[in-house]
Amino acid sequence: MSEHTATISWARDGQDFASNRYSRRHDWHFDGGAVVAGSSAPSSVPVPMSDPAAIDPEEALVAALSSCHMLFFLALAAKAGFTVDRYHDKAAGTLGKRADGRVGMTGVELRPEIVFSGDRLPDDAEIAALHHEAHERCYIANSVSFEVVVKPAAAGGQT
């Protein structure tokens, strides 16, 4: 298969580490050269120790699920002969207490809105089948133990 890497960098920068009043802001470095600001979620660690403008790991997990689903959906739609003009997903994840008592991601809901064009537009059943197959193939969805629900916006033709 393949290996995927990320380099995470953080430095104390003179802050009082022992008092737990240090910045959680750090950088994610990816192999293509992208650098993304990371931080703990402000809901977990209050500002100013968290950076609300940075991406937190929980958001990154939700984004990874949404992105993976979208990429498979687009590939499957193209293979089926449909033209997708736009794909927009306002995905949401829920962090909560799991059945084993530990806190973790308990579910993610994908809410894709898709605009199709061309002579051949998919009907509701075809769109549902594309979403189902995309979910079944998504590497990230296949890697998590919580439920991922796909709730597309109004389907059929141009949505």
Z-matrix of the N, CA and C atoms (Angstrom, degrees):
N
C 1 1.458
C 2 1.526 1 108.42
N 3 1.308 2 117.40 1 -136.03
C 4 1.462 3 119.85 2 -177.01
C 5 1.520 4 110.14 3 -142.55
N 6 1.320 5 114.30 4 158.21
C 7 1.458 6 120.63 5 177.42
C 8 1.524 7 108.37 6 -110.48
N 9 1.329 8 116.32 7 141.05
C 10 1.455 9 122.06 8 -179.69
C 11 1.517 10 107.48 9 -125.95
N 12 1.327 11 116.51 10 132.93
C 13 1.456 12 119.76 11 -173.49
C 14 1.519 13 112.11 12 -125.41
N 15 1.293 14 115.02 13 157.95
C 16 1.460 15 123.76 14 171.46
C 17 1.524 16 106.26 15 -147.53
N 18 1.310 17 115.97 16 145.11
C 19 1.453 18 121.14 17 175.68
C 20 1.523 19 107.83 18 -113.46
N 21 1.326 20 115.51 19 126.39
C 22 1.457 21 121.36 20 -178.64
C 23 1.518 22 107.91 21 -109.20
N 24 1.352 23 116.57 22 128.70
C 25 1.465 24 121.13 23 -177.49
C 26 1.523 25 110.44 24 -125.99
N 27 1.337 26 115.58 25 130.80
C 28 1.457 27 122.97 26 176.93
C 29 1.516 28 107.55 27 -141.61
N 30 1.321 29 116.79 28 145.19
C 31 1.464 30 121.75 29 174.71
C 32 1.524 31 108.52 30 -138.11
N 33 1.313 32 116.34 31 144.36
C 34 1.465 33 122.08 32 -176.88
C 35 1.511 34 112.36 33 -65.14
N 36 1.285 35 119.65 34 -35.78
C 37 1.464 36 123.98 35 177.46
C 38 1.535 37 112.93 36 58.01
N 39 1.333 38 116.00 37 40.68
C 40 1.456 39 120.55 38 173.68
C 41 1.511 40 116.62 39 79.82
N 42 1.309 41 119.11 40 -1.36
C 43 1.461 42 121.58 41 -177.23
C 44 1.524 43 111.17 42 -74.47
N 45 1.323 44 116.20 43 159.30
C 46 1.455 45 122.67 44 -178.85
C 47 1.532 46 109.59 45 -78.85
N 48 1.306 47 115.45 46 91.37
C 49 1.455 48 121.75 47 -176.31
C 50 1.530 49 112.01 48 -64.64
N 51 1.322 50 117.10 49 -42.88
C 52 1.468 51 121.56 50 -175.51
C 53 1.526 52 112.59 51 -62.30
N 54 1.327 53 117.95 52 -26.84
C 55 1.469 54 120.28 53 179.53
C 56 1.533 55 112.55 54 -85.95
N 57 1.333 56 116.57 55 0.52
C 58 1.461 57 122.57 56 -179.53
C 59 1.525 58 112.77 57 67.37
N 60 1.339 59 116.44 58 20.76
C 61 1.471 60 121.23 59 179.82
C 62 1.526 61 109.04 60 -110.83
N 63 1.302 62 115.52 61 59.92
C 64 1.457 63 121.48 62 179.92
C 65 1.533 64 108.77 63 -121.34
N 66 1.304 65 115.69 64 154.64
C 67 1.454 66 120.87 65 -179.48
C 68 1.526 67 110.93 66 -71.19
N 69 1.305 68 115.20 67 136.48
C 70 1.469 69 120.98 68 174.34
C 71 1.533 70 111.12 69 -91.97
N 72 1.314 71 117.60 70 0.67
C 73 1.477 72 122.98 71 179.24
C 74 1.524 73 108.95 72 -63.85
N 75 1.311 74 116.37 73 133.31
C 76 1.457 75 122.49 74 179.51
C 77 1.527 76 109.03 75 -151.66
N 78 1.300 77 117.80 76 177.73
C 79 1.469 78 121.52 77 -179.58
C 80 1.518 79 110.94 78 -119.39
N 81 1.327 80 114.67 79 141.35
C 82 1.455 81 122.33 80 172.47
C 83 1.520 82 105.95 81 -104.57
N 84 1.305 83 118.17 82 123.72
C 85 1.466 84 123.35 83 178.49
C 86 1.529 85 108.11 84 -110.65
N 87 1.325 86 115.61 85 130.20
C 88 1.454 87 120.90 86 -179.37
C 89 1.524 88 110.69 87 -114.01
N 90 1.333 89 116.17 88 158.05
C 91 1.457 90 121.28 89 -172.09
C 92 1.526 91 114.51 90 -60.82
N 93 1.300 92 119.00 91 -25.52
C 94 1.461 93 121.36 92 178.81
C 95 1.516 94 113.45 93 -81.80
N 96 1.321 95 117.46 94 -2.74
C 97 1.455 96 121.61 95 178.57
C 98 1.515 97 114.66 96 105.70
N 99 1.321 98 117.87 97 -8.91
C 100 1.462 99 120.05 98 179.84
C 101 1.529 100 109.99 99 -68.91
N 102 1.323 101 115.17 100 139.73
C 103 1.458 102 121.98 101 174.15
C 104 1.525 103 106.87 102 -123.87
N 105 1.316 104 116.20 103 127.06
C 106 1.462 105 122.28 104 -177.02
C 107 1.524 106 108.32 105 -121.32
N 108 1.317 107 115.57 106 134.70
C 109 1.466 108 120.15 107 176.44
C 110 1.514 109 109.43 108 -73.60
N 111 1.325 110 116.32 109 128.40
C 112 1.445 111 122.22 110 177.90
C 113 1.517 112 110.71 111 -118.51
N 114 1.315 113 116.20 112 159.48
C 115 1.460 114 121.71 113 178.81
C 116 1.522 115 108.31 114 -165.53
N 117 1.312 116 115.58 115 167.12
C 118 1.462 117 118.70 116 168.42
C 119 1.530 118 107.31 117 -71.35
N 120 1.317 119 116.45 118 159.37
C 121 1.462 120 120.71 119 176.84
C 122 1.521 121 109.22 120 -72.01
N 123 1.337 122 118.75 121 137.71
C 124 1.460 123 120.75 122 175.89
C 125 1.530 124 112.94 123 -57.55
N 126 1.323 125 117.96 124 -22.94
C 127 1.464 126 120.56 125 176.74
C 128 1.531 127 111.61 126 -73.83
N 129 1.324 128 116.79 127 -18.63
C 130 1.466 129 121.50 128 178.01
C 131 1.519 130 112.44 129 -97.67
N 132 1.325 131 115.77 130 -43.63
C 133 1.468 132 122.06 131 -179.57
C 134 1.529 133 106.44 132 -130.99
N 135 1.335 134 118.08 133 120.45
C 136 1.465 135 120.07 134 -173.90
C 137 1.527 136 113.86 135 -64.90
N 138 1.349 137 113.99 136 153.09
C 139 1.454 138 121.96 137 171.01
C 140 1.528 139 106.25 138 -64.87
N 141 1.277 140 122.83 139 139.49
C 142 1.450 141 128.99 140 14.98
C 143 1.526 142 114.40 141 -94.53
N 144 1.333 143 119.29 142 3.49
C 145 1.459 144 119.09 143 178.79
C 146 1.531 145 111.17 144 -72.04
N 147 1.332 146 117.48 145 -25.74
C 148 1.462 147 122.83 146 172.28
C 149 1.518 148 108.68 147 -103.37
N 150 1.319 149 115.44 148 152.99
C 151 1.458 150 121.56 149 177.56
C 152 1.522 151 108.31 150 -110.12
N 153 1.347 152 118.20 151 105.81
C 154 1.467 153 119.80 152 -176.77
C 155 1.526 154 113.44 153 -64.57
N 156 1.329 155 118.41 154 -18.48
C 157 1.465 156 120.93 155 178.91
C 158 1.528 157 111.74 156 -81.29
N 159 1.320 158 118.02 157 -13.24
C 160 1.461 159 121.71 158 -178.95
C 161 1.528 160 110.36 159 -90.98
N 162 1.305 161 115.74 160 165.71
C 163 1.460 162 122.12 161 179.49
C 164 1.525 163 108.56 162 -86.25
N 165 1.330 164 116.52 163 131.07
C 166 1.461 165 118.49 164 175.66
C 167 1.531 166 108.99 165 -97.94
N 168 1.333 167 117.85 166 159.70
C 169 1.464 168 120.42 167 -176.23
C 170 1.524 169 114.00 168 -56.97
N 171 1.330 170 117.21 169 -34.15
C 172 1.461 171 119.96 170 -179.89
C 173 1.531 172 110.46 171 -66.18
N 174 1.344 173 116.79 172 -44.03
C 175 1.468 174 120.68 173 176.42
C 176 1.529 175 110.75 174 -62.10
N 177 1.319 176 115.47 175 -39.87
C 178 1.466 177 119.55 176 -179.31
C 179 1.520 178 111.49 177 -62.74
N 180 1.330 179 116.87 178 -38.33
C 181 1.463 180 120.30 179 178.22
C 182 1.529 181 110.53 180 -65.39
N 183 1.319 182 116.90 181 -44.48
C 184 1.470 183 120.84 182 177.87
C 185 1.529 184 110.05 183 -61.24
N 186 1.331 185 116.87 184 -45.27
C 187 1.467 186 121.19 185 179.32
C 188 1.522 187 111.33 186 -62.70
N 189 1.324 188 117.36 187 -39.87
C 190 1.464 189 120.68 188 179.32
C 191 1.528 190 110.84 189 -62.97
N 192 1.331 191 117.49 190 -43.20
C 193 1.469 192 120.43 191 177.28
C 194 1.522 193 111.48 192 -62.52
N 195 1.335 194 116.25 193 -45.73
C 196 1.459 195 120.84 194 -179.51
C 197 1.529 196 111.59 195 -63.25
N 198 1.309 197 115.79 196 -45.53
C 199 1.465 198 120.93 197 -178.65
C 200 1.526 199 111.44 198 -63.92
N 201 1.329 200 116.60 199 -45.19
C 202 1.461 201 120.60 200 179.98
C 203 1.531 202 110.84 201 -61.30
N 204 1.334 203 116.31 202 -45.80
C 205 1.461 204 120.32 203 178.98
C 206 1.532 205 110.33 204 -60.25
N 207 1.336 206 116.60 205 -45.87
C 208 1.458 207 120.79 206 -179.55
C 209 1.528 208 111.76 207 -60.23
N 210 1.330 209 116.98 208 -45.02
C 211 1.461 210 119.69 209 -177.36
C 212 1.523 211 111.78 210 -62.72
N 213 1.330 212 117.19 211 -40.49
C 214 1.461 213 119.55 212 175.86
C 215 1.523 214 111.03 213 -69.11
N 216 1.333 215 118.05 214 -40.31
C 217 1.463 216 121.23 215 178.59
C 218 1.531 217 110.50 216 -58.63
N 219 1.342 218 116.86 217 -47.71
C 220 1.464 219 120.91 218 -179.38
C 221 1.529 220 111.29 219 -60.65
N 222 1.323 221 116.93 220 -44.03
C 223 1.464 222 120.39 221 179.68
C 224 1.527 223 111.37 222 -63.14
N 225 1.324 224 116.11 223 -43.06
C 226 1.464 225 120.03 224 179.84
C 227 1.522 226 112.07 225 -68.13
N 228 1.339 227 117.02 226 -39.04
C 229 1.470 228 120.38 227 178.03
C 230 1.523 229 110.60 228 -63.37
N 231 1.329 230 116.50 229 -43.61
C 232 1.471 231 120.16 230 178.75
C 233 1.528 232 110.52 231 -61.96
N 234 1.319 233 116.86 232 -44.12
C 235 1.467 234 121.65 233 179.76
C 236 1.522 235 111.16 234 -62.43
N 237 1.344 236 117.03 235 -33.13
C 238 1.469 237 121.80 236 179.72
C 239 1.530 238 112.25 237 -80.99
N 240 1.328 239 117.45 238 -5.71
C 241 1.459 240 120.67 239 177.79
C 242 1.517 241 114.98 240 91.00
N 243 1.312 242 117.38 241 14.84
C 244 1.465 243 121.07 242 177.30
C 245 1.524 244 109.41 243 -96.32
N 246 1.328 245 115.80 244 150.25
C 247 1.465 246 121.10 245 176.50
C 248 1.518 247 108.76 246 -107.96
N 249 1.335 248 115.81 247 120.72
C 250 1.458 249 121.40 248 176.80
C 251 1.521 250 107.61 249 -100.81
N 252 1.327 251 116.53 250 123.40
C 253 1.463 252 121.07 251 177.91
C 254 1.526 253 112.18 252 -91.95
N 255 1.324 254 115.84 253 -32.19
C 256 1.466 255 118.94 254 -177.66
C 257 1.522 256 109.17 255 -154.28
N 258 1.322 257 114.66 256 143.99
C 259 1.463 258 122.33 257 176.74
C 260 1.518 259 106.12 258 -135.43
N 261 1.308 260 117.09 259 123.36
C 262 1.472 261 122.38 260 -177.83
C 263 1.517 262 107.33 261 -134.23
N 264 1.329 263 116.76 262 127.46
C 265 1.457 264 120.19 263 -178.76
C 266 1.523 265 109.28 264 -131.83
N 267 1.308 266 116.62 265 121.69
C 268 1.461 267 122.11 266 174.95
C 269 1.531 268 106.57 267 -102.22
N 270 1.333 269 114.89 268 75.22
C 271 1.458 270 122.48 269 -175.14
C 272 1.524 271 110.41 270 -74.05
N 273 1.330 272 115.71 271 152.76
C 274 1.465 273 120.95 272 179.14
C 275 1.519 274 109.64 273 -141.40
N 276 1.323 275 115.16 274 138.76
C 277 1.454 276 121.40 275 177.00
C 278 1.508 277 110.29 276 -117.38
N 279 1.318 278 116.24 277 151.53
C 280 1.456 279 121.74 278 179.06
C 281 1.523 280 109.15 279 -115.23
N 282 1.321 281 114.71 280 125.24
C 283 1.453 282 121.63 281 175.22
C 284 1.525 283 106.75 282 -99.92
N 285 1.297 284 117.07 283 128.63
C 286 1.458 285 119.48 284 -178.04
C 287 1.508 286 111.63 285 -163.50
N 288 1.306 287 115.73 286 -172.00
C 289 1.455 288 121.57 287 179.70
C 290 1.519 289 109.04 288 -81.67
N 291 1.313 290 115.26 289 126.75
C 292 1.458 291 121.52 290 178.91
C 293 1.526 292 110.01 291 -83.00
N 294 1.312 293 116.72 292 172.34
C 295 1.466 294 121.83 293 -179.61
C 296 1.520 295 111.84 294 -59.72
N 297 1.339 296 117.56 295 -30.21
C 298 1.468 297 120.54 296 -179.96
C 299 1.525 298 112.79 297 -83.97
N 300 1.362 299 117.02 298 3.22
C 301 1.455 300 121.82 299 177.09
C 302 1.518 301 114.82 300 90.77
N 303 1.331 302 117.37 301 -11.03
C 304 1.466 303 119.80 302 178.60
C 305 1.523 304 110.09 303 -84.88
N 306 1.334 305 116.12 304 153.37
C 307 1.459 306 120.91 305 177.29
C 308 1.526 307 108.29 306 -84.35
N 309 1.312 308 115.33 307 134.23
C 310 1.459 309 121.48 308 179.05
C 311 1.513 310 110.18 309 -166.37
N 312 1.305 311 115.41 310 178.53
C 313 1.454 312 120.78 311 175.61
C 314 1.529 313 106.79 312 -70.11
N 315 1.326 314 116.46 313 125.31
C 316 1.460 315 120.62 314 -177.32
C 317 1.520 316 112.90 315 -105.09
N 318 1.316 317 116.91 316 -11.10
C 319 1.457 318 119.93 317 177.16
C 320 1.509 319 111.13 318 177.68
N 321 1.317 320 115.17 319 153.92
C 322 1.464 321 122.37 320 174.98
C 323 1.518 322 107.69 321 -133.02
N 324 1.320 323 115.00 322 136.27
C 325 1.461 324 121.02 323 176.40
C 326 1.519 325 108.42 324 -115.21
N 327 1.327 326 115.75 325 122.89
C 328 1.461 327 122.19 326 174.69
C 329 1.521 328 107.25 327 -95.09
N 330 1.336 329 116.56 328 135.23
C 331 1.470 330 121.43 329 -176.27
C 332 1.532 331 110.24 330 -128.85
N 333 1.328 332 116.40 331 64.14
C 334 1.464 333 118.75 332 -175.10
C 335 1.529 334 113.79 333 -70.67
N 336 1.317 335 114.91 334 139.80
C 337 1.459 336 123.50 335 169.98
C 338 1.525 337 105.45 336 -117.98
N 339 1.328 338 115.90 337 124.12
C 340 1.458 339 120.68 338 -172.16
C 341 1.517 340 109.75 339 -126.22
N 342 1.313 341 115.08 340 136.29
C 343 1.463 342 121.23 341 175.78
C 344 1.527 343 107.91 342 -111.45
N 345 1.317 344 115.33 343 122.54
C 346 1.465 345 122.92 344 177.30
C 347 1.524 346 108.95 345 -106.88
N 348 1.320 347 116.27 346 155.98
C 349 1.462 348 120.83 347 172.68
C 350 1.522 349 108.44 348 -144.94
N 351 1.327 350 114.92 349 175.11
C 352 1.454 351 119.73 350 177.95
C 353 1.508 352 111.94 351 107.06
N 354 1.313 353 114.56 352 -177.23
C 355 1.457 354 121.28 353 -177.07
C 356 1.526 355 112.55 354 -76.19
N 357 1.311 356 116.14 355 -26.95
C 358 1.467 357 120.65 356 -177.05
C 359 1.516 358 108.90 357 -114.39
N 360 1.333 359 115.73 358 107.76
C 361 1.455 360 121.43 359 179.45
C 362 1.525 361 109.23 360 -106.30
N 363 1.341 362 118.02 361 137.49
C 364 1.464 363 119.61 362 -179.70
C 365 1.520 364 111.76 363 -73.50
N 366 1.322 365 115.47 364 147.81
C 367 1.466 366 119.25 365 173.97
C 368 1.535 367 108.22 366 -89.42
N 369 1.310 368 116.10 367 177.91
C 370 1.472 369 120.71 368 -177.33
C 371 1.528 370 112.35 369 -57.08
N 372 1.319 371 117.10 370 -42.48
C 373 1.463 372 120.86 371 -178.69
C 374 1.525 373 110.96 372 -65.16
N 375 1.322 374 117.68 373 -39.75
C 376 1.468 375 121.05 374 178.91
C 377 1.531 376 111.21 375 -67.23
N 378 1.320 377 116.44 376 -39.10
C 379 1.471 378 120.10 377 177.86
C 380 1.525 379 109.60 378 -65.92
N 381 1.313 380 117.32 379 -43.48
C 382 1.471 381 120.88 380 178.28
C 383 1.528 382 110.55 381 -61.10
N 384 1.324 383 116.91 382 -40.62
C 385 1.468 384 120.62 383 179.18
C 386 1.537 385 110.99 384 -65.81
N 387 1.323 386 116.87 385 -39.55
C 388 1.470 387 120.44 386 176.94
C 389 1.525 388 110.74 387 -62.57
N 390 1.329 389 116.75 388 -44.06
C 391 1.468 390 120.63 389 178.05
C 392 1.530 391 110.75 390 -63.55
N 393 1.307 392 116.83 391 -43.19
C 394 1.465 393 120.37 392 -179.96
C 395 1.527 394 110.57 393 -60.39
N 396 1.317 395 116.49 394 -48.02
C 397 1.468 396 120.68 395 -179.06
C 398 1.525 397 110.98 396 -66.23
N 399 1.331 398 117.37 397 -39.95
C 400 1.469 399 120.35 398 177.33
C 401 1.519 400 110.48 399 -60.86
N 402 1.325 401 116.70 400 -42.40
C 403 1.466 402 120.88 401 178.79
C 404 1.528 403 110.86 402 -64.20
N 405 1.319 404 116.95 403 -43.33
C 406 1.461 405 121.14 404 -179.95
C 407 1.528 406 111.79 405 -62.68
N 408 1.322 407 117.63 406 -32.90
C 409 1.469 408 121.61 407 -176.71
C 410 1.526 409 114.08 408 -91.07
N 411 1.309 410 117.91 409 -18.39
C 412 1.466 411 121.76 410 -174.38
C 413 1.527 412 111.26 411 -60.51
N 414 1.324 413 116.16 412 119.87
C 415 1.468 414 121.70 413 -178.56
C 416 1.530 415 111.87 414 -60.41
N 417 1.323 416 116.33 415 -38.50
C 418 1.462 417 119.79 416 -176.31
C 419 1.533 418 109.74 417 -73.24
N 420 1.325 419 117.56 418 -44.18
C 421 1.474 420 120.43 419 177.13
C 422 1.523 421 110.65 420 -60.04
N 423 1.327 422 116.79 421 -34.44
C 424 1.459 423 121.05 422 178.57
C 425 1.526 424 112.08 423 -74.35
N 426 1.319 425 117.64 424 -7.04
C 427 1.465 426 122.24 425 -176.03
C 428 1.522 427 114.08 426 -105.26
N 429 1.317 428 117.69 427 -6.21
C 430 1.466 429 120.16 428 -176.13
C 431 1.527 430 110.06 429 -110.39
N 432 1.332 431 115.70 430 154.45
C 433 1.458 432 119.94 431 -177.71
C 434 1.529 433 113.25 432 -99.51
N 435 1.328 434 117.39 433 -4.34
C 436 1.464 435 119.81 434 179.04
C 437 1.522 436 109.65 435 -97.01
N 438 1.337 437 115.57 436 167.52
C 439 1.459 438 121.27 437 -177.37
C 440 1.521 439 111.33 438 -76.15
N 441 1.330 440 115.15 439 135.38
C 442 1.458 441 122.43 440 172.11
C 443 1.521 442 106.34 441 -116.17
N 444 1.338 443 116.00 442 118.69
C 445 1.459 444 121.89 443 -176.98
C 446 1.519 445 108.22 444 -109.49
N 447 1.329 446 116.39 445 135.63
C 448 1.460 447 121.64 446 176.76
C 449 1.513 448 108.00 447 -107.14
N 450 1.328 449 116.05 448 117.53
C 451 1.463 450 122.11 449 179.25
C 452 1.514 451 108.71 450 -122.00
N 453 1.327 452 118.05 451 83.26
C 454 1.458 453 119.49 452 -178.55
C 455 1.524 454 111.88 453 -66.94
N 456 1.326 455 114.92 454 152.28
C 457 1.464 456 120.68 455 174.46
C 458 1.515 457 107.56 456 -66.26
N 459 1.314 458 117.14 457 177.58
C 460 1.459 459 122.43 458 179.58
C 461 1.520 460 109.91 459 -40.91
N 462 1.315 461 116.19 460 122.36
C 463 1.460 462 120.89 461 -175.56
C 464 1.520 463 111.11 462 -102.22
N 465 1.328 464 113.91 463 167.60
C 466 1.452 465 121.00 464 176.71
C 467 1.485 466 111.65 465 102.63
N 468 1.331 467 116.96 466 125.76
C 469 1.452 468 121.12 467 179.89
C 470 1.513 469 111.38 468 57.00
N 471 1.303 470 115.23 469 -136.77
C 472 1.461 471 119.18 470 178.41
C 473 1.518 472 107.77 471 -84.50
N 474 1.343 473 115.70 472 123.33
C 475 1.460 474 119.67 473 -179.92
C 476 1.506 475 109.68 474 -112.06
